Amino acid sequence: MIKRVVNFFGDEEYTIQRRRLFYLLLFLVVAADFFVPREHAEYPWHRLPGWSAVYGFVSCVLLIFVSKFLGHQGGLMRREDYYD
């Protein structure tokens, strides 16, 4: 069983199936957000369906770009043979 899971996420032949699966899961998360009651939302943007998914995605992308910037331009990253 675990071998099938590892092969599914590691082999190139399952790329299209993986991508379809992830898009389906993304759609299900956003669609499920339409059924959440929002009577007790504290801020107006919390009442928007799909807000949590969009906020999470933008936060992850921003975190990646900031860390790449700090690593390359901020001098935190070193050459591969730095200690040689």
Backbone atoms as SQL, in Angstrom:
CREATE TABLE atoms (id INTEGER PRIMARY KEY, chain TEXT, resi INTEGER, resn TEXT, atom TEXT, x REAL, y REAL, z REAL);
INSERT INTO atoms VALUES
  (1, 'A', 1, 'MET', 'N', 0.828, -1.195, 0.000),
  (2, 'A', 1, 'MET', 'CA', 0.000, 0.000, 0.000),
  (3, 'A', 1, 'MET', 'C', 0.872, 1.258, 0.000),
  (4, 'A', 2, 'ILE', 'N', 1.857, 1.308, 0.907),
  (5, 'A', 2, 'ILE', 'CA', 2.700, 2.508, 0.992),
  (6, 'A', 2, 'ILE', 'C', 3.533, 2.662, -0.268),
  (7, 'A', 3, 'LYS', 'N', 3.903, 1.558, -0.886),
  (8, 'A', 3, 'LYS', 'CA', 4.685, 1.620, -2.117),
  (9, 'A', 3, 'LYS', 'C', 3.879, 2.280, -3.236),
  (10, 'A', 4, 'ARG', 'N', 2.595, 1.987, -3.307),
  (11, 'A', 4, 'ARG', 'CA', 1.739, 2.604, -4.320),
  (12, 'A', 4, 'ARG', 'C', 1.617, 4.111, -4.087),
  (13, 'A', 5, 'VAL', 'N', 1.517, 4.516, -2.830),
  (14, 'A', 5, 'VAL', 'CA', 1.417, 5.945, -2.513),
  (15, 'A', 5, 'VAL', 'C', 2.713, 6.660, -2.879),
  (16, 'A', 6, 'VAL', 'N', 3.859, 6.053, -2.518),
  (17, 'A', 6, 'VAL', 'CA', 5.156, 6.665, -2.821),
  (18, 'A', 6, 'VAL', 'C', 5.354, 6.756, -4.331),
  (19, 'A', 7, 'ASN', 'N', 4.992, 5.711, -5.041),
  (20, 'A', 7, 'ASN', 'CA', 5.110, 5.735, -6.503),
  (21, 'A', 7, 'ASN', 'C', 4.189, 6.784, -7.116),
  (22, 'A', 8, 'PHE', 'N', 2.998, 6.952, -6.554),
  (23, 'A', 8, 'PHE', 'CA', 2.054, 7.938, -7.092),
  (24, 'A', 8, 'PHE', 'C', 2.620, 9.349, -6.970),
  (25, 'A', 9, 'PHE', 'N', 3.259, 9.665, -5.853),
  (26, 'A', 9, 'PHE', 'CA', 3.787, 11.005, -5.650),
  (27, 'A', 9, 'PHE', 'C', 5.201, 11.189, -6.175),
  (28, 'A', 10, 'GLY', 'N', 5.868, 10.109, -6.587),
  (29, 'A', 10, 'GLY', 'CA', 7.236, 10.231, -7.033),
  (30, 'A', 10, 'GLY', 'C', 7.460, 10.035, -8.520),
  (31, 'A', 11, 'ASP', 'N', 6.629, 9.254, -9.180),
  (32, 'A', 11, 'ASP', 'CA', 6.853, 8.930, -10.583),
  (33, 'A', 11, 'ASP', 'C', 6.305, 10.008, -11.507),
  (34, 'A', 12, 'GLU', 'N', 7.000, 10.178, -12.623),
  (35, 'A', 12, 'GLU', 'CA', 6.585, 11.169, -13.632),
  (36, 'A', 12, 'GLU', 'C', 5.303, 10.755, -14.357),
  (37, 'A', 13, 'GLU', 'N', 5.027, 9.483, -14.428),
  (38, 'A', 13, 'GLU', 'CA', 3.877, 9.019, -15.203),
  (39, 'A', 13, 'GLU', 'C', 2.544, 9.414, -14.569),
  (40, 'A', 14, 'TYR', 'N', 2.555, 9.756, -13.289),
  (41, 'A', 14, 'TYR', 'CA', 1.325, 10.139, -12.590),
  (42, 'A', 14, 'TYR', 'C', 1.169, 11.651, -12.462),
  (43, 'A', 15, 'THR', 'N', 1.923, 12.424, -13.213),
  (44, 'A', 15, 'THR', 'CA', 1.890, 13.879, -13.077),
  (45, 'A', 15, 'THR', 'C', 0.503, 14.449, -13.350),
  (46, 'A', 16, 'ILE', 'N', -0.122, 14.025, -14.426),
  (47, 'A', 16, 'ILE', 'CA', -1.448, 14.560, -14.783),
  (48, 'A', 16, 'ILE', 'C', -2.477, 14.152, -13.742),
  (49, 'A', 17, 'GLN', 'N', -2.418, 12.928, -13.262),
  (50, 'A', 17, 'GLN', 'CA', -3.375, 12.476, -12.242),
  (51, 'A', 17, 'GLN', 'C', -3.173, 13.224, -10.929),
  (52, 'A', 18, 'ARG', 'N', -1.917, 13.465, -10.552),
  (53, 'A', 18, 'ARG', 'CA', -1.647, 14.236, -9.335),
  (54, 'A', 18, 'ARG', 'C', -2.199, 15.641, -9.448),
  (55, 'A', 19, 'ARG', 'N', -1.945, 16.270, -10.587),
  (56, 'A', 19, 'ARG', 'CA', -2.410, 17.640, -10.770),
  (57, 'A', 19, 'ARG', 'C', -3.933, 17.702, -10.721),
  (58, 'A', 20, 'ARG', 'N', -4.611, 16.762, -11.339),
  (59, 'A', 20, 'ARG', 'CA', -6.079, 16.727, -11.291),
  (60, 'A', 20, 'ARG', 'C', -6.575, 16.505, -9.873),
  (61, 'A', 21, 'LEU', 'N', -5.898, 15.626, -9.136),
  (62, 'A', 21, 'LEU', 'CA', -6.281, 15.364, -7.751),
  (63, 'A', 21, 'LEU', 'C', -6.132, 16.626, -6.900),
  (64, 'A', 22, 'PHE', 'N', -5.030, 17.335, -7.042),
  (65, 'A', 22, 'PHE', 'CA', -4.821, 18.548, -6.260),
  (66, 'A', 22, 'PHE', 'C', -5.810, 19.645, -6.640),
  (67, 'A', 23, 'TYR', 'N', -6.142, 19.787, -7.927),
  (68, 'A', 23, 'TYR', 'CA', -7.151, 20.767, -8.326),
  (69, 'A', 23, 'TYR', 'C', -8.520, 20.390, -7.777),
  (70, 'A', 24, 'LEU', 'N', -8.825, 19.108, -7.765),
  (71, 'A', 24, 'LEU', 'CA', -10.099, 18.657, -7.199),
  (72, 'A', 24, 'LEU', 'C', -10.158, 18.968, -5.708),
  (73, 'A', 25, 'LEU', 'N', -9.087, 18.696, -4.994),
  (74, 'A', 25, 'LEU', 'CA', -9.060, 19.005, -3.560),
  (75, 'A', 25, 'LEU', 'C', -9.169, 20.505, -3.301),
  (76, 'A', 26, 'LEU', 'N', -8.501, 21.311, -4.114),
  (77, 'A', 26, 'LEU', 'CA', -8.599, 22.757, -3.976),
  (78, 'A', 26, 'LEU', 'C', -10.037, 23.223, -4.198),
  (79, 'A', 27, 'PHE', 'N', -10.673, 22.686, -5.224),
  (80, 'A', 27, 'PHE', 'CA', -12.061, 23.035, -5.501),
  (81, 'A', 27, 'PHE', 'C', -12.974, 22.624, -4.346),
  (82, 'A', 28, 'LEU', 'N', -12.755, 21.425, -3.786),
  (83, 'A', 28, 'LEU', 'CA', -13.590, 20.957, -2.679),
  (84, 'A', 28, 'LEU', 'C', -13.431, 21.818, -1.430),
  (85, 'A', 29, 'VAL', 'N', -12.217, 22.280, -1.164),
  (86, 'A', 29, 'VAL', 'CA', -11.998, 23.139, 0.003),
  (87, 'A', 29, 'VAL', 'C', -12.718, 24.474, -0.173),
  (88, 'A', 30, 'VAL', 'N', -12.611, 25.055, -1.356),
  (89, 'A', 30, 'VAL', 'CA', -13.287, 26.333, -1.604),
  (90, 'A', 30, 'VAL', 'C', -14.801, 26.149, -1.624),
  (91, 'A', 31, 'ALA', 'N', -15.280, 25.051, -2.218),
  (92, 'A', 31, 'ALA', 'CA', -16.725, 24.795, -2.254),
  (93, 'A', 31, 'ALA', 'C', -17.275, 24.544, -0.852),
  (94, 'A', 32, 'ALA', 'N', -16.528, 23.846, -0.010),
  (95, 'A', 32, 'ALA', 'CA', -16.991, 23.582, 1.354),
  (96, 'A', 32, 'ALA', 'C', -17.085, 24.871, 2.156),
  (97, 'A', 33, 'ASP', 'N', -16.299, 25.855, 1.790),
  (98, 'A', 33, 'ASP', 'CA', -16.329, 27.128, 2.505),
  (99, 'A', 33, 'ASP', 'C', -17.645, 27.869, 2.290),
  (100, 'A', 34, 'PHE', 'N', -18.384, 27.536, 1.249),
  (101, 'A', 34, 'PHE', 'CA', -19.674, 28.174, 1.008),
  (102, 'A', 34, 'PHE', 'C', -20.734, 27.694, 2.009),
  (103, 'A', 35, 'PHE', 'N', -20.504, 26.569, 2.679),
  (104, 'A', 35, 'PHE', 'CA', -21.485, 25.998, 3.598),
  (105, 'A', 35, 'PHE', 'C', -21.193, 26.319, 5.062),
  (106, 'A', 36, 'VAL', 'N', -20.172, 27.119, 5.319),
  (107, 'A', 36, 'VAL', 'CA', -19.813, 27.477, 6.690),
  (108, 'A', 36, 'VAL', 'C', -20.679, 28.653, 7.135),
  (109, 'A', 37, 'PRO', 'N', -21.318, 28.538, 8.306),
  (110, 'A', 37, 'PRO', 'CA', -22.109, 29.685, 8.791),
  (111, 'A', 37, 'PRO', 'C', -21.195, 30.847, 9.180),
  (112, 'A', 38, 'ARG', 'N', -21.622, 32.057, 8.852),
  (113, 'A', 38, 'ARG', 'CA', -20.773, 33.227, 9.065),
  (114, 'A', 38, 'ARG', 'C', -21.469, 34.310, 9.904),
  (115, 'A', 39, 'GLU', 'N', -22.352, 33.911, 10.775),
  (116, 'A', 39, 'GLU', 'CA', -23.057, 34.910, 11.587),
  (117, 'A', 39, 'GLU', 'C', -22.128, 35.613, 12.576),
  (118, 'A', 40, 'HIS', 'N', -21.110, 34.921, 13.038),
  (119, 'A', 40, 'HIS', 'CA', -20.247, 35.470, 14.074),
  (120, 'A', 40, 'HIS', 'C', -18.892, 35.930, 13.531),
  (121, 'A', 41, 'ALA', 'N', -18.851, 36.284, 12.267),
  (122, 'A', 41, 'ALA', 'CA', -17.595, 36.757, 11.679),
  (123, 'A', 41, 'ALA', 'C', -17.239, 38.107, 12.287),
  (124, 'A', 42, 'GLU', 'N', -15.988, 38.259, 12.656),
  (125, 'A', 42, 'GLU', 'CA', -15.565, 39.484, 13.321),
  (126, 'A', 42, 'GLU', 'C', -15.287, 40.610, 12.334),
  (127, 'A', 43, 'TYR', 'N', -14.702, 40.270, 11.193),
  (128, 'A', 43, 'TYR', 'CA', -14.356, 41.265, 10.186),
  (129, 'A', 43, 'TYR', 'C', -15.161, 41.016, 8.917),
  (130, 'A', 44, 'PRO', 'N', -15.383, 42.051, 8.115),
  (131, 'A', 44, 'PRO', 'CA', -16.205, 41.878, 6.902),
  (132, 'A', 44, 'PRO', 'C', -15.610, 40.883, 5.902),
  (133, 'A', 45, 'TRP', 'N', -14.285, 40.816, 5.786),
  (134, 'A', 45, 'TRP', 'CA', -13.690, 39.913, 4.811),
  (135, 'A', 45, 'TRP', 'C', -13.819, 38.447, 5.236),
  (136, 'A', 46, 'HIS', 'N', -14.084, 38.197, 6.510),
  (137, 'A', 46, 'HIS', 'CA', -14.309, 36.819, 6.937),
  (138, 'A', 46, 'HIS', 'C', -15.644, 36.282, 6.451),
  (139, 'A', 47, 'ARG', 'N', -16.515, 37.163, 6.008),
  (140, 'A', 47, 'ARG', 'CA', -17.814, 36.727, 5.477),
  (141, 'A', 47, 'ARG', 'C', -17.737, 36.289, 4.013),
  (142, 'A', 48, 'LEU', 'N', -16.624, 36.574, 3.348),
  (143, 'A', 48, 'LEU', 'CA', -16.471, 36.205, 1.943),
  (144, 'A', 48, 'LEU', 'C', -16.173, 34.712, 1.806),
  (145, 'A', 49, 'PRO', 'N', -16.931, 33.997, 0.992),
  (146, 'A', 49, 'PRO', 'CA', -16.634, 32.581, 0.785),
  (147, 'A', 49, 'PRO', 'C', -15.317, 32.421, 0.032),
  (148, 'A', 50, 'GLY', 'N', -14.503, 31.508, 0.484),
  (149, 'A', 50, 'GLY', 'CA', -13.218, 31.270, -0.151),
  (150, 'A', 50, 'GLY', 'C', -12.106, 32.158, 0.361),
  (151, 'A', 51, 'TRP', 'N', -12.406, 33.060, 1.296),
  (152, 'A', 51, 'TRP', 'CA', -11.396, 33.982, 1.804),
  (153, 'A', 51, 'TRP', 'C', -10.238, 33.246, 2.452),
  (154, 'A', 52, 'SER', 'N', -10.516, 32.235, 3.236),
  (155, 'A', 52, 'SER', 'CA', -9.462, 31.519, 3.944),
  (156, 'A', 52, 'SER', 'C', -8.515, 30.828, 2.970),
  (157, 'A', 53, 'ALA', 'N', -9.062, 30.247, 1.909),
  (158, 'A', 53, 'ALA', 'CA', -8.225, 29.570, 0.922),
  (159, 'A', 53, 'ALA', 'C', -7.347, 30.573, 0.180),
  (160, 'A', 54, 'VAL', 'N', -7.905, 31.693, -0.210),
  (161, 'A', 54, 'VAL', 'CA', -7.134, 32.712, -0.926),
  (162, 'A', 54, 'VAL', 'C', -6.072, 33.309, -0.005),
  (163, 'A', 55, 'TYR', 'N', -6.451, 33.589, 1.220),
  (164, 'A', 55, 'TYR', 'CA', -5.504, 34.159, 2.186),
  (165, 'A', 55, 'TYR', 'C', -4.354, 33.192, 2.456),
  (166, 'A', 56, 'GLY', 'N', -4.655, 31.924, 2.633),
  (167, 'A', 56, 'GLY', 'CA', -3.623, 30.925, 2.861),
  (168, 'A', 56, 'GLY', 'C', -2.689, 30.783, 1.680),
  (169, 'A', 57, 'PHE', 'N', -3.243, 30.767, 0.457),
  (170, 'A', 57, 'PHE', 'CA', -2.419, 30.634, -0.741),
  (171, 'A', 57, 'PHE', 'C', -1.502, 31.844, -0.910),
  (172, 'A', 58, 'VAL', 'N', -2.047, 33.044, -0.779),
  (173, 'A', 58, 'VAL', 'CA', -1.243, 34.257, -0.933),
  (174, 'A', 58, 'VAL', 'C', -0.175, 34.326, 0.157),
  (175, 'A', 59, 'SER', 'N', -0.507, 33.924, 1.373),
  (176, 'A', 59, 'SER', 'CA', 0.474, 33.933, 2.459),
  (177, 'A', 59, 'SER', 'C', 1.627, 32.982, 2.177),
  (178, 'A', 60, 'CYS', 'N', 1.326, 31.787, 1.674),
  (179, 'A', 60, 'CYS', 'CA', 2.384, 30.821, 1.364),
  (180, 'A', 60, 'CYS', 'C', 3.281, 31.326, 0.244),
  (181, 'A', 61, 'VAL', 'N', 2.682, 31.878, -0.803),
  (182, 'A', 61, 'VAL', 'CA', 3.477, 32.400, -1.918),
  (183, 'A', 61, 'VAL', 'C', 4.346, 33.566, -1.452),
  (184, 'A', 62, 'LEU', 'N', 3.789, 34.448, -0.651),
  (185, 'A', 62, 'LEU', 'CA', 4.554, 35.578, -0.129),
  (186, 'A', 62, 'LEU', 'C', 5.701, 35.105, 0.768),
  (187, 'A', 63, 'LEU', 'N', 5.458, 34.116, 1.582),
  (188, 'A', 63, 'LEU', 'CA', 6.502, 33.562, 2.443),
  (189, 'A', 63, 'LEU', 'C', 7.641, 32.966, 1.617),
  (190, 'A', 64, 'ILE', 'N', 7.314, 32.288, 0.538),
  (191, 'A', 64, 'ILE', 'CA', 8.339, 31.711, -0.337),
  (192, 'A', 64, 'ILE', 'C', 9.172, 32.812, -0.977),
  (193, 'A', 65, 'PHE', 'N', 8.527, 33.841, -1.520),
  (194, 'A', 65, 'PHE', 'CA', 9.264, 34.913, -2.180),
  (195, 'A', 65, 'PHE', 'C', 10.125, 35.712, -1.202),
  (196, 'A', 66, 'VAL', 'N', 9.626, 35.965, -0.009),
  (197, 'A', 66, 'VAL', 'CA', 10.419, 36.693, 0.983),
  (198, 'A', 66, 'VAL', 'C', 11.625, 35.869, 1.405),
  (199, 'A', 67, 'SER', 'N', 11.446, 34.567, 1.613),
  (200, 'A', 67, 'SER', 'CA', 12.583, 33.741, 2.019),
  (201, 'A', 67, 'SER', 'C', 13.597, 33.607, 0.895),
  (202, 'A', 68, 'LYS', 'N', 13.147, 33.516, -0.360),
  (203, 'A', 68, 'LYS', 'CA', 14.072, 33.488, -1.492),
  (204, 'A', 68, 'LYS', 'C', 14.849, 34.801, -1.576),
  (205, 'A', 69, 'PHE', 'N', 14.169, 35.914, -1.381),
  (206, 'A', 69, 'PHE', 'CA', 14.830, 37.208, -1.423),
  (207, 'A', 69, 'PHE', 'C', 15.880, 37.319, -0.325),
  (208, 'A', 70, 'LEU', 'N', 15.509, 36.925, 0.888),
  (209, 'A', 70, 'LEU', 'CA', 16.466, 36.993, 1.996),
  (210, 'A', 70, 'LEU', 'C', 17.652, 36.064, 1.768),
  (211, 'A', 71, 'GLY', 'N', 17.393, 34.916, 1.185),
  (212, 'A', 71, 'GLY', 'CA', 18.468, 33.972, 0.945),
  (213, 'A', 71, 'GLY', 'C', 19.440, 34.442, -0.119),
  (214, 'A', 72, 'HIS', 'N', 18.916, 34.966, -1.215),
  (215, 'A', 72, 'HIS', 'CA', 19.777, 35.368, -2.330),
  (216, 'A', 72, 'HIS', 'C', 20.303, 36.792, -2.192),
  (217, 'A', 73, 'GLN', 'N', 19.452, 37.740, -1.924),
  (218, 'A', 73, 'GLN', 'CA', 19.864, 39.143, -1.865),
  (219, 'A', 73, 'GLN', 'C', 20.325, 39.554, -0.469),
  (220, 'A', 74, 'GLY', 'N', 19.811, 38.887, 0.558),
  (221, 'A', 74, 'GLY', 'CA', 20.148, 39.266, 1.925),
  (222, 'A', 74, 'GLY', 'C', 21.442, 38.661, 2.437),
  (223, 'A', 75, 'GLY', 'N', 22.044, 37.796, 1.652),
  (224, 'A', 75, 'GLY', 'CA', 23.323, 37.223, 2.029),
  (225, 'A', 75, 'GLY', 'C', 23.240, 36.049, 2.980),
  (226, 'A', 76, 'LEU', 'N', 22.075, 35.486, 3.166),
  (227, 'A', 76, 'LEU', 'CA', 21.952, 34.341, 4.064),
  (228, 'A', 76, 'LEU', 'C', 22.394, 33.037, 3.408),
  (229, 'A', 77, 'MET', 'N', 22.277, 32.960, 2.090),
  (230, 'A', 77, 'MET', 'CA', 22.628, 31.746, 1.376),
  (231, 'A', 77, 'MET', 'C', 24.112, 31.782, 0.987),
  (232, 'A', 78, 'ARG', 'N', 24.787, 30.666, 1.120),
  (233, 'A', 78, 'ARG', 'CA', 26.201, 30.559, 0.769),
  (234, 'A', 78, 'ARG', 'C', 26.367, 29.613, -0.407),
  (235, 'A', 79, 'ARG', 'N', 27.523, 29.690, -1.053),
  (236, 'A', 79, 'ARG', 'CA', 27.816, 28.765, -2.140),
  (237, 'A', 79, 'ARG', 'C', 27.847, 27.336, -1.623),
  (238, 'A', 80, 'GLU', 'N', 27.686, 26.402, -2.523),
  (239, 'A', 80, 'GLU', 'CA', 27.669, 25.007, -2.151),
  (240, 'A', 80, 'GLU', 'C', 29.012, 24.547, -1.583),
  (241, 'A', 81, 'ASP', 'N', 30.097, 25.095, -2.089),
  (242, 'A', 81, 'ASP', 'CA', 31.434, 24.697, -1.621),
  (243, 'A', 81, 'ASP', 'C', 32.021, 25.724, -0.639),
  (244, 'A', 82, 'TYR', 'N', 31.182, 26.367, 0.160),
  (245, 'A', 82, 'TYR', 'CA', 31.592, 27.428, 1.075),
  (246, 'A', 82, 'TYR', 'C', 32.586, 26.916, 2.110),
  (247, 'A', 83, 'TYR', 'N', 32.372, 25.729, 2.640),
  (248, 'A', 83, 'TYR', 'CA', 33.234, 25.204, 3.707),
  (249, 'A', 83, 'TYR', 'C', 34.426, 24.420, 3.198),
  (250, 'A', 84, 'ASP', 'N', 34.576, 24.253, 1.902),
  (251, 'A', 84, 'ASP', 'CA', 35.701, 23.485, 1.345),
  (252, 'A', 84, 'ASP', 'C', 36.975, 24.303, 1.248);
